[in-house]
Amino acid sequence: MVEEKHKEITDSINYAERIQRSFLSTKEVLDEKLKDYFVFFKPKDVVSGDFYWSDILPNGNFALVTADSTGHGVPGSIMSILNISCLKETVKEGHVEPAKILDHTRTKIIEILKKDGSAEGGKDGMDCSIAVYNFKENKVTIAAAHNPVWIIRGTEVIEIKADKMPVGKHDRQDVPFVQHEIE
């Protein structure tokens, strides 16, 4: 009976992994927009709160998000799917600036999670960074929530500091995210 239950749980988690992976950025999209890159994605558990996601924005620019959702394992993976869904909806509404994408995504996450029935009202979300590439103008615009961004040019390392707040409910949830532009 224990072996049977273990197999059911393992099969269920493996199925959840397939669902979660379907929300991540595809190799085809990344190959189309990026030339010399790699993805290192190795969750501690089979499913994870960590994710990477990308999309072509309504203005033609390319957005790339790396994030760490609240929780780990199964709860973290559910949060990652919620976070990706909120990002997609925000972009679909026409938001193209990284800071605005994070601001509006935060509002959506708070609105959804306040219905969880807890006294905290859903203090979950994600730490993330979003880089929007404008390849025509050779610029990248960045906003970051607890996750800094490092740009390496030869031997130079440029650090884009993150705002000290998550994309989610927080005592600074009404403070807009800061946006940085780099050539």
N, C-alpha and C positions, 0 to 999 in steps of 0.2 A: 504494500500500500504506500509506503514511504517513497519507494522508487517510482511508482506511478505518479504520485503528487509532484515529485521532483521533476519528472519528465514534462508534466503539464505546465509547471511554472517556467521551466527552461524554454519550452516551445512558445509559451506566451511572451516571454521577454524577447526571444529572438524575433517573433512577429512584430513586437513593438519597435525593435531596432529597424526593421524594414520600413515601417511607417515613418519613424523619425528621420531616417536617411532620405526619404522621398521629399522632405521639406528642405533639406540642405541644398546648397548651390550645386549645380551639375558641372561635370568636367567640360561639357560642351560649351556652356556659357562662359566659364572661366577661360577656356582655350580661345574662345572668340575675342575676348577683351584683354587678356593678359598674355604676354609672350614668355617671359622667363620667371616662372613662379613654381612654388610647391605648396602643398597643403599637408600639414602635420596634424592629424586629428586622431587621437588615440584615447578614447574615454576610459576612465578607470573601471567603470562597470560597462556592461553591454550597451545600455542606454545611458544618456547623459544630459546634464543641463547645459553643457557647452555646445555651441553651434557656430557655423559660419554660413552666411547667406549673401546672395548678391542678386542684383536686378538691374535692368536697363530702365532708367527713370524717364518720365514723360518728356523731358527736355533732351533726351538722347545721351545724357551722362551715365556713367557706370558707378553703381553703389556697391560697396563691399563692407559687410558687417562681420565682426567677430565678437562673440558674446559668451557670458557665463550666467546662466539663469539661476535663480534661487533654487536650492535643492540639488540633490544628486540622485543617480539611479532613476527609478521610474518617476518619482515626483518631479525631478529635474527635467526629464525628457518631456513630460506633459507641459511644464512651464516653457520649455524651448519651443514647442509647437505653438503654444499660445503667443509667445513673443514674436515668432516669425509671422504668424497670422496677423498680428497687430501691425508689424512693420509693413507687410504687403498691403494691408488696407490703407495705411497712411500714405504709401506711395501711390496707390491707385486713386486716392483723393487728390493727387496732384502736387504733393509736397516734394520738393527737390533739394532743399538745402539741408545739410546734415543736422544742424541744431534744431531746425523746425521738425525734421523727421523724428528726432528723439523726443522733443517736446510733445508732439501729437501722439506718438506711440505711448508715451508715459500716461497721458490722459486716458487713452483707450484701455491700457492695462489696469489702471486704478479703477476705472468704471466697471470693468468686468469683474475684478476680484473683490470689490466692495460687497458683492452679493454672497460671499462665502460663509456668512453666518458667524464669523469669529468676532471677538471684541476688538481685535486690531484692525479689522476691515480689510484684510488682504495686503499685508506688508510684504509683497513678493514682487518680482520683476526680474531685472537683469542688470549686470554691469556689462558695458559694451563700448566698442568704438566703431564709428562709421566713417569710411573714407569715400568721398565722391570724386571720381576722376573725370575731368574734362580734358579728353585727349586732344581736342582741336586747339585749345589754348595752353596745353601742357601745364595744367594746374590740378592740384588735389586739395579738396576742402574737407576738413576733419572736425568731428565733434566726438567727445569721449566722456563716458560715464564710468568713473572708477577704473577704467582701463586706458593707460597711456598708449601712445603710438610712437614707435621708433622708426625713423627713416635713416637708412644707411646709404651714404654717398661716398664710395671709396673707403677712406679711413674715418670719415666724419660721421658722427652719430647725432642726429637731431631728435630731441625728445619733445613730443607734443603732450603737455601735461593734461591729465583728465580732470574734469569737474568732480568734486568730492561729493557726489550724490548718484544714486542709481536711477535707472529708468523704471520707476515704480513709486509707491507711496513712501514718503520721506518727509522730514521736517522742512526740507528745502524744495518740495515738489512744485512750488509756484515760481521758482527761480529758473529762468530760461538757461538752456545749455549754451556754452560759449563755442563759437565757431572759429577755426583757424584755416588760413589759406596759404598754401606753399606752392611755389613754382617748381 
